[in-house]
Amino acid sequence: MNDNPDLDPTSQPNPSIILSSGIRWFDDDYVAEMEQFLGPNACRRLAIFALPKGFVLSVIVPVYNECDTVAEVITRLRQTGLPLQIILVDDGSHDGSSEVLVACSAEDDVMLIRHEHNRGKGAAIRSGIAAATGDVIVIQDADSEYDPDDLRGLLQPIIEGSADVVYGTRYGHCDRQVSPWWHQAVNGLITTLANIAIGPRLSDVETCYKMSTREDFQRILPALKEDRFGIEIELTARWARLGLRFTERPIRYQHRWYDEGKKITWKDGVSALFCIAKYGLFRR
């Protein structure tokens, strides 16, 4: 029998908890336990940190004809263990998504907003920002391309006070699915031009995962105009004008194809170029 408690495995945290119990990632006692077991530096790399008392993350989920995936996305959001306000914006769906959303909105952590007709992702985001009451807001697509487990890592710089805006980048790291060459090429061109015209040096301006405090979202809400995917450029430009600090964190991404429901098209790429000129060069 081992008489040394420092070497007694029963006196140490169960490593399986670190991997399997998302609900404890942000518990004060758990964080203190992990810092003692792993050390502060390792905990920071693993994004194990405590949340402020009463903290809530508002997640805006624009939904347009995503009946096959939206329920799974909501389940995966809850599995993060984060205290959430999930804001579902039904943007005129006609494929059965509305019925799925009604069923999902029966839970206390969900708010459902309806648009009578399809107005676009930007319009859905504006509706979500206006309704959000959480401390921090993030945008989540309803199509399962993005992994909600990455939200914990995105949130960390804001909680630490080292960033005002955090983008999840799909590029520049190894833990990712390789996208089609044209997808990366177009995104790279748009991001490069946006960097030149707007300011912050980003690697993925078109990413869905954009996170900031509710105050910084609502500061720019009255000025937001874009109804479709141009909102990605407009948000970036308006935050940059406020002098906010940008940070990127790597995220996982599973590219889907048009026969699986992907909605962005080449027209939105052209629109992004127009928005770069409009909000970057001409500062509209």
Sequence and secondary structure as in RCSB ss.txt:
>XXXX:A:sequence
MNDNPDLDPTSQPNPSIILSSGIRWFDDDYVAEMEQFLGPNACRRLAIFALPKGFVLSVIVPVYNECDTVAEVIT
RLRQTGLPLQIILVDDGSHDGSSEVLVACSAEDDVMLIRHEHNRGKGAAIRSGIAAATGDVIVIQDADSEYDPDD
LRGLLQPIIEGSADVVYGTRYGHCDRQVSPWWHQAVNGLITTLANIAIGPRLSDVETCYKMSTREDFQRILPALK
EDRFGIEIELTARWARLGLRFTERPIRYQHRWYDEGKKITWKDGVSALFCIAKYGLFRR
>XXXX:A:secstr
    GGG GGGS  HHHHHH GGGTT HHHHHHHHHHH HHHHHHTT     TT  EEEEEEESS TTTHHHHHH
HHHTT   EEEEEEEES  SSHHHHHHHHTTSTTEEEEEESS   HHHHHHHHHHH  SSEEEE  SSSSB GGG
HHHHHHHHHHTS SEEEEESSSSSSS    HHHHHHHHHHHHHHHHHH    S TT S EEEEHHHHHHHGGG  
  STTHHHHHHHHHHHTT  EEEEE  B    GGGT    HHHHHHHHHHIIIIIIS  
